[in-house]
Amino acid sequence: MNRTRTVAFLLSVAMVGWLSPALAQDNSGGQSDDPSRDEKKVTVEKSATGPNEQTTTAEATWTRDGKTVTRQGSTTGPKGKTVTSQDTWIKDGNTVTRQGTSTGPNGKTATRSATTTKEGNTVTREATRTGPDGKTVTSQDTWTKNGNTVTRQGTTTGPNGKTATGSATTTKEGNTVVREGAATGTNGKTFASQDRWTKNGNTVTRQGTATGPNGKTATGQVTTTKEGDSVNQTATHTGPDGKTVTGARKARPRPRPRPKP
């Protein structure tokens, strides 16, 4: 099941890598002869305080200049240690290239790069990530849209040459989205998942099942409701051992980032 969550995480990262550079597109007919007027900058500051009153802070500055988007960010944990990151997205036709570096509190760095290309109803992405130890992981992903259905196929190769594969099919019908996924690890074991999201007014209900290579399953349900400025969420999770955990939380939506003067 951890492998399934990893695949879902990689999907979300890939989509962020595609959508963020889209901000760099020029508005046809609205360009200025003064390059300085095409530059836009937004700074976002966040903080989170845990039940032990310890606080984590983060800041990121996004800058758009023509078809290039850059991001500089830093996160400081409760112990005062800081991680910094720098990323650049460049759009050239139907292709977006990303280059990034993260530096830990010990000064060691990790690098990443990705090239995403859209051709018709297909999006392909090739990415490389090198950790502070110099070991590299590569990935290749393809998303294909056919009507209301998006199919994803992906492969990840570790520094030892072993590969893991993943696939997912997501379909939208009315107010319902259904996703079926599978991930096969480097050991050849396969995990499968099925999820359904249903929207009814201000409420979204998610029901999911994950099945491990031994055939055992875990189920979960999450109900999210927006009321005014508040978001209420209740969740239930039942593991392969039949034990159930429930929880609830109430939160306010994050404010939209506003440019600093």
N, C-alpha and C positions, 0 to 999 in steps of 0.2 A: 504494500500500500504506500510505503514511502516513495517507491519508484514512481507510482502513479502521480503522487503529489509533485514529485520533481518534474515530471513531464508537463503537468499543468502549469507549474511555475515557469518552465522554459517557454511555454506558449505565450504566457502573459508578458514575459520579457521581450520576446520577439515582436509582439504586437506594439509594445511601447516603443521599441526601436524603429518601427515603421511609421507609427502615427506622429511621434514627436517631430521628426524632420519635416513632416508635411506642413508644419507651421512656416517653413522656409520658402514656400511657394510664393512667387510674385503674383500680384493682382494685375492681370492684363489690362492695359490701358490706364492703370493708376500709378505707374512708376514716376518717380521724381528724377529730375536731372541732378539733384543734389544727393550724393550717396549717403550723407549723414542723416537725411530724413528717412531713409529706408531702414535704419537701425532701430531696433526695439529691445528694451531690456526689462526683465521682470525679476524681482527678488522675493523669495518665499522664506519665511522664518517659521519654524515649528518648535514646540516643546511638549514633552510628555512626562508626566509624573506618576510613578507607580504607587502601589499601596504602602510601600515603605518610605514614601516621601522622597525617594531618589529621582533625579530628573535627567532626562536626555534631551539635548538640543540639536537642531539641525538647521542649516541654512543653505540655500541654493540660488544661484543667479543664472538665469537663462538670457542669452543674447542672440538676437536674430540680425544677420547682416546679409541682405540679398538671399541667396539660396543656402546659406550656412547658418547653422544653429550651434551655439556653444553653451556648455553648462559647466559651472564650477560649484562644487558643493563641499560641505564639511559636516561631520556629525561628531558630537562630543558626548561620551557616555557618562554615567553617574560617577565613575572613578576619575574623570577628567581627561581620559585618553581620547585623542581625536583621529578620525580617519578622513582624508580628503580625496576628492575625485575630480577629474577633468575629462569632459567628453566633447566630441565634435561630430556633427552630422552634416554631410554635404550632399545636396541633391543635384543629380545630373541626368536630365531626361526622366526615364522611368526607374532610375537606380539611386538608392540612398546608401552612402558609405559612412560607417561610424568608426571612430577611433577613440579609445578611452584608456585612462590610467587611474588606478586607485593606490593611495599611499597609506600604509598603516602607521600606528603610533611609534613603531620601531624603525620607521624609515624605509621598510621594504615595500616594493611595488608589485602590482599585478596589472597586466595589460589585456586589452580586449579589442577586437575588431570585428566588423560584420558588414556584409554587403547584401542589400535587399533589393530585389528587382521585381517589378510588376509588369506582366505581359498578358493583356487581355484579362481573363478571370483567374489567372494564376499568379501567385506571389511565391518567390523562392528566396531563401536566406541561407547564406554560408557564413559561419562565424568561427572565430578562434579566440581562446582565452588562455593566457599563460600566467600561472601563479607565481608567488614570491620565490618558490623553490625551482622555478625554471621549467616546470612540467606544463605541457600544453594539451588542451582538450579542444577538439574540433566538432562542429555540428553542421548538419545540412537539413533544412526543412522546406517543405513545399505545401502551400495551401491552395486548394482549387475550389472555386465557387461554381455551383451548378443550381440555378434557381434559388431556393431557400436553404440549400445545404452547402456547408463548407467541409471539405475533407482535408485532413492534414496527415502527412507522412514525414517522419523524421528519423535521423540517425545521429548518434553521438559516439565519438571515438576517443578513448582515453589515451593517456601517454604510453600505455603498454600495448596499444594497438587493438585492444578489445573494444567491441562495439555494443551499444544498446540501441534498441529501436522503439519507436512509438508511433501510434496512429490514433486518430480521433475523427469522428463524424458528428457534426453539429447541425441540427435542423431547427428552423423556426417555423412554427405554424400558429398564426394568430398571436395569442398572448402566452404561448408555451414554447420553450426552447428545450430541446432534448440533445444530450451529448453522450455518445458511447465511445469509450477509449480503451486502448490496450497498450501495455509497455512490457517489453522483454529485455531483461537485464543481461549483463555480460555473462552470467552463469546459465543463461538459457531459460530461466524461469519467467513466467508471464503473469502479470497482474491485469485485471480487467475492471472497468468502472462504468457505471451507468448513472447519469444525473438528469434531473428534470427540474426546470424552473418555470413556475406559473405565476403570472401577474394578474391580480384582481384588485382594481382600484389602486389604492396606495400600498397594497401588500404584495410582497413577492415571497413565494414558498418554494423552497428547494428540497428535493428528496433525492437521495443518492445511495448507491450500493457499490462496494468495492469487494472484489473476489481475489484472494491470493492463489498462488500456484498449488496450494494444498486443498483448494476448493472451499475453504472457510470464508465467510463473508462478514463484512461490517456494514452497518447501515447508519444513515444520518438524515436529520431533517432540520432545516433552519427556516424560520419565518421572520421576515423583516417588514416592518410597517413604519411609514413616515407620517407623522402627525405634526403639522405646523413646522416648527424649527427643530423638532426632536425626531430621532430614529430609534425605534424599539426593536430589539432582536431577541428571540428565544431559540434555543438549539437543543437537540437531543441526539446523542450518539450511542449506538450499541455496538460493542466490539465483538470479535469472533468468539469470545468466551461467554457471550450473552449478558455481560454487565452493561448497564446503561448509565450515562452521565448526562445531566441536564444543566442548562445555564441560561441566564438572561442578562441583558445589558441595555443601557439607555445612553445614547450619545447624541451630541449636536453635530450637524454636518460641518465639515471643515470649511472655513471661509475661503472664498476664491482669492487667488493671489492678486495683489495689487502692485503696480509698478512703484518703486521707491522714487521720491523726487530727486 
